[in-house]
Amino acid sequence: MSNGNSEELASEPLRPSVASGPAPGAESSAPQSQAGTPAAKRPLWMWIAGGVVTLAVLYVAIPRVIVAFKTVSTDDAYVNGHVTFVAPRVPGHVVRVLVDDNNRVHKGDLLVQLDKEPYQVKVDIAQASVGVAQSDLLAAQAKAQSLAGLAHSQRYDMTHAIEDLNNQVAELHASVAALQAADATVIKTKADFERARALFETQVISRNEFDAFQESYSVAEAQQQKAQQDVYRIRAELGLPPPAKGEDLAKVPPNLDQTFSEVKAAQARLQQTEAQLGVATTFEQSPDKMLADFLKRDPSGNIDTIVAQLLKAAPDVVQAGAKLSAARADLSQALLNLSYCDVAADIDGVITLRNTNPGNEVLAGQELMALRSLTEIWVDANFKETQLAKLRIGQRADLDVDMYGRHRLFKGRISGFTMGTGSTLALLPAENATGNYVKVVQRLPVRIDLTNYNPDAASPLFIGLSVTPYVYVYQQPTGPDAGKVLQPPMAGIAPLTTVTRQ
């Protein structure tokens, strides 16, 4: 059986075996892939492409790595800025609206116009009131001038009354002296008459001589009676009571010139006039004291200067002047309200949120539109609290705005830190006193002011844009308050003054 099999095998043609390897001719054309055999070389373009990619990666990565080591950055930042809400200061009817959303305006540009006619009427009424008040003031000044002249005359009248009283006192003294002389003459003529009568009875002298002595005695008695009546008359004119027996007829009270009726009447008239000029005196005040106090109103005692002061301070003049001031204030307010009909821009900026149209009735303080500033903008960067250790005021920052990418890099400077994290300043601050506290890294808003920013450039910034700030914490801070964390108190702010009611 084995022989038969061998014959069958010998009679079959020979076939190549897969396990025996490739044919000799194929070995020379196929590369050797076994270990230890050299591989074919890669194309040159692959090496060049790989080198270019590597250089590009290094070109991009190395600066980023360097910046990452030199700066502190956050992606939680955005552009912020002031917004001014435009509102009328007086109510009225909207006549014109001269701007629309996204219009750029300058400070002082007219935005909205209200109907001016009602306010013009109020201005006319106020002007008429000013005219009436001016007329009243002129009338009050004329009246005060007349009263000043009257007071001047009455002051002289009171002085003359005192002088007349002094003259009467002097006349009383003279009359008393004349009475005393008359008394002496009566005594002498009486003695002569008695001697003459004795001589006449003894017929030493004649009847004619006796009659002459008798006549002299009678004349002396008559003159004595006349002198006595003159004294009584003057004392009555001076308001003195009848003298007691043996009283000195020339004696008068020491302050008679201050209490005499005519002097007091002149003083009362002067007080009445001066009261209308604003000079207050009492009835107990003596005339001399009244005149002295009046002259003390001016250090030099110049009556003209005192009168000029009284004319300005006269109650009627002051009252009329106050009414004129009130009328002028009303006119100023009316003119001011009229000017408020023109609603102008208070800052340079761009109009947003316009919500008024001609024909609307608006109230004072009602928001008509918003005005966003183009220059008063900054970046609010919410850094983690773990990044704040090296941040200081004055540090330089590069601002990468997502809107422009790396095509435009803005420069900035840290100007301050918000006194509270975002969670504490939120509308509903977090309450961590529940016993289940989980520490969360907080973020503190840091304000970064733009430096050398020009809104008219090709790359303006808009409120709310996302920003990635890079703060160079290892560079020396510059500018105001450099290196500080807290800003100093602002200079130039006036302290609050308390107004005390009189």
C-alpha positions, 0 to 999 in steps of 0.5 A: 500500500505504501508502494502504491502511494509513493507511485501516485506521488511520483506521478503528480506534478510538483506545486509550489508550497506557501510555507516554502517562501517566495520564489527566487525572482520575487526576493530581489524585488520586495523590500525586507521587512524583517528586523535588522533590515534597512527601511525605505527613506520618507519623502523630503516634503514630509520632513519639511511639513513636520518642521513647519508645524513644529515651529508654528506650534512653538511660535504660538505656544512659547509666547503663551507660556511666557505670558502665562508665567508673567501675568494673571488672567481671567476669562470672566471679564467684560466691558462696562461703562456709564449710561445716562438716562435722558429725561425731561426736567419739566412735564410737557407735550413732545413736539420733536424727537431729533435722534434715533437709536445708535445715533452718535451725539455730542454734549449739548446736542438737542435730542427732544423738544417739548411744547414751549407755549405754556412755559412762555406764558408763565415767563410773561406773567413772571415778567409782569410781576417783576415790573409791579415789584419794581414799581412798589420798590420805587414807591417804598424808597420814595416814602422812606426818603420822605420819612427820613426828611421828616425825621430829620426835621423832627429831630431838629424840632426836639433839639429846639424844644430843649433849647427853648426850655433852657431859655425859659429856665434862664429867663426864670432865673433872670425873673427871680433875680429881678424879683429879688432886686424889686424886693430890695427896692421895696425894702429901701423905698419903704424905709425912705417912705417911713422916714419921710412920713416921720419928717413930714409929720414934724414938718421937716419936709414939705408935702411935695417931698413926702409925696415923692417918697410915697410915689417911689414906694408905690412904684417899687411895690408895683414893680415887685408885684410885676416881677413876682408875676413874671416868675409865677408865669414862667414857672407855670410855663415850665410846668412847675407847681406853685412854690411853697412858702420860703421855697427858692423860686429859681429852683427847677428839677435837674432833668426838666429838659428831658421830661418837659411836655413840649420836649416829650411831644417832639420826641414822640413825633420823632419816635413815630417817624423813626419807627417807620424807618425801622428805628426802635426806641422806648418811651422811657428813653430820654431825648439826649439818650435817643439822640446819642444812640442815633449818632452811634449808628455811624462811627463818625457820627455823620447824620447823612451816612446814618440816614442812607443806612436807614433808607436801605433798611426801612421796613417798607423798602426791605419788604418791597425789595424782598417781593422784587427778589421773589418776583425775579426768582419766579422769573428765573424759574420760569425762564429755566423751565422754558429752557428745560423744554429743550432736552439736550445731551449731557455727555458725548455718547450713542443713543440707545433705548429710545422710547418716545415719539412726537405727540407723547405726554411726558412727565418730569423725570420720565425716561425718554432714552439712554445715552451710552458714553464712548469714552467713560468705559472700563473693564470689570474683571472678576478675578478669583480670590486666589489670583488677587495676592499680587494684583495692585493699583497701577499694574499694566494689563493687556486686554484681549477682546473676543470681538476682535480676537488677537487682531486688536489688543487694548491697553489698560491699567488697574484702577481699583478693587470693588469692596465686595465679591460678586456673591455679596453684592448680588440681589440675593446674597448667599446665606452660609449659616445653614450648617452645610457650608461648602467653600466656593472660590469667590470672585472680586470685580477688579476695575481696569481703565483703558489707556490711550483709548480712542473711540474714533479708531477702527476698533471701538469697544461696546458695553458688555463685550467679553474680554480676557485681561492679562495683568503683568503682576511682576512689572512696577505699577505706575500712575496715581495710587500705584502699588496700593490696594485702596484708593485714598479719599477723594480730594475736593469734596465739600463736607456736609454743612448743617443748616440751623433754623433761626 
